[in-house]
Amino acid sequence: MFEWFKILFTPTDEPEMTQALIVLFLAISVGFFVGRIKIGSVSLGVSAVMFVGLFLGHLGYSMDAELIQFVREFGLILFVYGIGIQVGPSFFSSFKKEGLIFNALGVGTVFLGGIITYLIHLLVNVKIENAVGLMSGSVTNTPGLGAAKSTLIEIQKQLNLPSDHFSDPAIAYAITYPVGVFGIILIVILAKSLLKIDLSKEAVLLNEKNKDSENKIVRQKCRVTKPEIVGKTIKQVLKEFHIDNVIISRQKHSGTKAVYSPSIDSVINAKDVLMVVAKQKDIDNFVNIVGKVSTDLFIESEDDITTKILSVTKDTATHKTLAQLDLYNQFDVRVTRVIRSGLELLAQPTLELFYGDTLMVVGEKHSIQEAEKIIGNSKKILLEPDFLSLFGGLIFGVIIGSIPIMIPSLPVPLKLGLAAGPLLAALFISRYGGVGVIHSYINNGAIHFMKDFGICLFFAAVGIKAGHGFYDNFIKNDGLMWIYYGCYITFIPLTILVLISRFVFKLNFYQMVGIMSGSYTDPAALAFSTKYLDSDIPNQSYATVYPLVTISRILVAQLLILLFAS
């Protein structure tokens, strides 16, 4: 009577599609549950899906070879594309500050790990595919493993090699993955102790350091008291005193309660109160020129003019500059700032608007309503998934990843693959707001779902496939020695990174911890660090180095396979 149930859950070498799907769903659902279990303040998170997959594979559960390859590659593509869209804007803007140093440290760590991996292959005779698996696991880098597996498959096809010619790097990856997760955490704890880090002092030093480079847009009320300003227009003042990057959103004359949004030709009178929007250092400079900080409350009144947030959802505003839209002359509405992927940008006339941008505007209510017809501001559209942009972007990424790069002496052309290709496409699309009908906006909920769903698919597929004969392979290849070799790849680059970051570049400890987690693309270590340090500061440096480090790890894994696989 329950034969159908037995068929669904009895391990077999040739499972039906229904059983394969159940195995996949089991790995993901149970893996998520296991990933939430904490040991102290550390949990495996989504990586637990891979270990549950290993266990199921060890029990004999399997999936069709083509299906498991599709699930693995599709999951990896979704994951890296989501990462690229999420961190793209902050990635490019970071190079204006300390991003070059951060990325140089991160990429240097990657190449040092690659050199150690090659030495392990050379000196102790570990097959290069296994060595790359050790490297990917020891630094918890999933895209690098995906790139290595894709390159091995490409070599097999090009050279007509049997499917079992190369070892599966996923086995070495699974064995050393815990070393990578807990190794970074151990180094963070040891570095804090041995370097005698005072977290409160580090926080103060970082705040002082960021005062001059703070990018946050703020607003400030100021009263005009300087006689050389009185009687001049805003345009004259800005030009005469060389004031840039400042927007005056409101003006109120002394002795009145009327508030209006001034044009650049508005005249400034004595004791006028102005609302200024800019970065803090620019505001301080402006206040020193025109007068002093004001405590006037009437200028914040919403009776005459109001402040509203509008979202760009219409083609009439997308990829247009604020000067081209000319909202002030058309509707008497002033844009003060633009929020894009969590970044606040000052509303300069040359700023190009992207689909999904959020505008903060000031003006009369009926004027804002008229401007809204141009901007769009449809919350419903932003909540709806735009599959044309999503899958169009994925197609763009797959094309980039499939471009063959001919390099002499390599057995097959070098390709960025299904990991680096979509990541580069996402970074490019997020940087320029889109390509044609493909735009970069994906709401945060959808991005998190896409990333988590993609990495779950990848981990489940990798785990289930590697689980077959995992124990035998562990014994055959002396898994304890692989763990020992993995420790070299984990600890040596990290230790050198800590020493150079602290003693050469004098980096703040909070920033250094973010670079450590980002260099090993380890979200579990990042989550631990933010809780251990009780700060979100490491997130910023993590996001800064993650994209370039990921691309570097993909290329290093591919090059090691292409140069030394035989």
Rosetta blueprint (number, residue, H / E / L):
1 M L
2 F L
3 E H
4 W H
5 F H
6 K H
7 I H
8 L H
9 F H
10 T L
11 P L
12 T L
13 D L
14 E L
15 P L
16 E L
17 M H
18 T H
19 Q H
20 A H
21 L H
22 I H
23 V H
24 L H
25 F H
26 L H
27 A H
28 I H
29 S H
30 V H
31 G H
32 F H
33 F H
34 V H
35 G H
36 R L
37 I L
38 K E
39 I E
40 G L
41 S L
42 V E
43 S E
44 L L
45 G H
46 V H
47 S H
48 A H
49 V H
50 M H
51 F H
52 V H
53 G H
54 L H
55 F H
56 L H
57 G H
58 H H
59 L L
60 G L
61 Y L
62 S L
63 M L
64 D L
65 A H
66 E H
67 L H
68 I H
69 Q H
70 F H
71 V H
72 R H
73 E H
74 F H
75 G H
76 L H
77 I H
78 L H
79 F H
80 V H
81 Y H
82 G H
83 I H
84 G H
85 I H
86 Q H
87 V H
88 G H
89 P H
90 S H
91 F H
92 F H
93 S H
94 S H
95 F L
96 K L
97 K L
98 E L
99 G H
100 L H
101 I H
102 F H
103 N H
104 A H
105 L H
106 G H
107 V H
108 G H
109 T H
110 V H
111 F H
112 L H
113 G H
114 G H
115 I H
116 I H
117 T H
118 Y H
119 L H
120 I H
121 H H
122 L H
123 L H
124 V L
125 N L
126 V L
127 K L
128 I H
129 E H
130 N H
131 A H
132 V H
133 G H
134 L H
135 M H
136 S H
137 G H
138 S H
139 V L
140 T L
141 N L
142 T H
143 P H
144 G H
145 L H
146 G H
147 A H
148 A H
149 K H
150 S H
151 T H
152 L H
153 I H
154 E H
155 I H
156 Q H
157 K H
158 Q H
159 L H
160 N L
161 L L
162 P L
163 S L
164 D L
165 H L
166 F L
167 S L
168 D L
169 P H
170 A H
171 I H
172 A H
173 Y H
174 A H
175 I H
176 T H
177 Y H
178 P H
179 V H
180 G H
181 V H
182 F H
183 G H
184 I H
185 I H
186 L H
187 I H
188 V H
189 I H
190 L H
191 A H
192 K H
193 S H
194 L H
195 L L
196 K L
197 I L
198 D L
199 L H
200 S H
201 K H
202 E H
203 A H
204 V H
205 L H
206 L H
207 N H
208 E H
209 K H
210 N H
211 K L
212 D L
213 S L
214 E L
215 N L
216 K L
217 I E
218 V E
219 R E
220 Q E
221 K E
222 C E
223 R E
224 V E
225 T L
226 K L
227 P L
228 E L
229 I L
230 V L
231 G L
232 K L
233 T E
234 I H
235 K H
236 Q H
237 V H
238 L H
239 K H
240 E H
241 F L
242 H L
243 I L
244 D L
245 N L
246 V L
247 I E
248 I E
249 S E
250 R E
251 Q E
252 K E
253 H L
254 S L
255 G L
256 T L
257 K L
258 A L
259 V L
260 Y E
261 S L
262 P L
263 S L
264 I L
265 D L
266 S L
267 V E
268 I L
269 N L
270 A L
271 K L
272 D L
273 V E
274 L E
275 M E
276 V E
277 V E
278 A E
279 K E
280 Q H
281 K H
282 D H
283 I H
284 D H
285 N H
286 F H
287 V H
288 N H
289 I H
290 V H
291 G E
292 K E
293 V E
294 S L
295 T L
296 D L
297 L L
298 F H
299 I H
300 E H
301 S L
302 E L
303 D L
304 D L
305 I L
306 T E
307 T E
308 K E
309 I E
310 L E
311 S E
312 V E
313 T L
314 K L
315 D L
316 T L
317 A L
318 T L
319 H L
320 K L
321 T E
322 L H
323 A H
324 Q H
325 L H
326 D L
327 L H
328 Y H
329 N H
330 Q H
331 F H
332 D L
333 V L
334 R E
335 V E
336 T E
337 R E
338 V E
339 I E
340 R E
341 S L
342 G L
343 L E
344 E E
345 L E
346 L E
347 A L
348 Q L
349 P L
350 T L
351 L L
352 E E
353 L L
354 F L
355 Y L
356 G L
357 D L
358 T E
359 L E
360 M E
361 V E
362 V E
363 G E
364 E L
365 K H
366 H H
367 S H
368 I H
369 Q H
370 E H
371 A H
372 E H
373 K H
374 I H
375 I H
376 G E
377 N L
378 S L
379 K H
380 K H
381 I H
382 L H
383 L H
384 E L
385 P L
386 D L
387 F H
388 L H
389 S H
390 L H
391 F H
392 G H
393 G H
394 L H
395 I H
396 F H
397 G H
398 V H
399 I H
400 I H
401 G H
402 S H
403 I L
404 P L
405 I E
406 M L
407 I L
408 P L
409 S L
410 L L
411 P L
412 V L
413 P L
414 L E
415 K L
416 L L
417 G H
418 L H
419 A H
420 A H
421 G H
422 P H
423 L H
424 L H
425 A H
426 A H
427 L H
428 F H
429 I H
430 S H
431 R H
432 Y H
433 G L
434 G E
435 V E
436 G L
437 V L
438 I E
439 H E
440 S L
441 Y L
442 I L
443 N L
444 N H
445 G H
446 A H
447 I H
448 H H
449 F H
450 M H
451 K H
452 D H
453 F H
454 G H
455 I H
456 C H
457 L H
458 F H
459 F H
460 A H
461 A H
462 V H
463 G H
464 I H
465 K H
466 A H
467 G H
468 H L
469 G L
470 F H
471 Y H
472 D H
473 N H
474 F H
475 I H
476 K H
477 N L
478 D L
479 G H
480 L H
481 M H
482 W H
483 I H
484 Y H
485 Y H
486 G H
487 C H
488 Y H
489 I H
490 T H
491 F H
492 I H
493 P H
494 L H
495 T H
496 I H
497 L H
498 V H
499 L H
500 I H
501 S H
502 R H
503 F H
504 V L
505 F L
506 K L
507 L L
508 N L
509 F H
510 Y H
511 Q H
512 M H
513 V H
514 G H
515 I H
516 M H
517 S H
518 G H
519 S H
520 Y L
521 T L
522 D L
523 P H
524 A H
525 A H
526 L H
527 A H
528 F H
529 S H
530 T H
531 K H
532 Y H
533 L L
534 D L
535 S L
536 D L
537 I H
538 P H
539 N H
540 Q H
541 S H
542 Y H
543 A H
544 T H
545 V H
546 Y H
547 P H
548 L H
549 V H
550 T H
551 I H
552 S H
553 R H
554 I H
555 L H
556 V H
557 A H
558 Q H
559 L H
560 L H
561 I H
562 L H
563 L H
564 F H
565 A L
566 S L
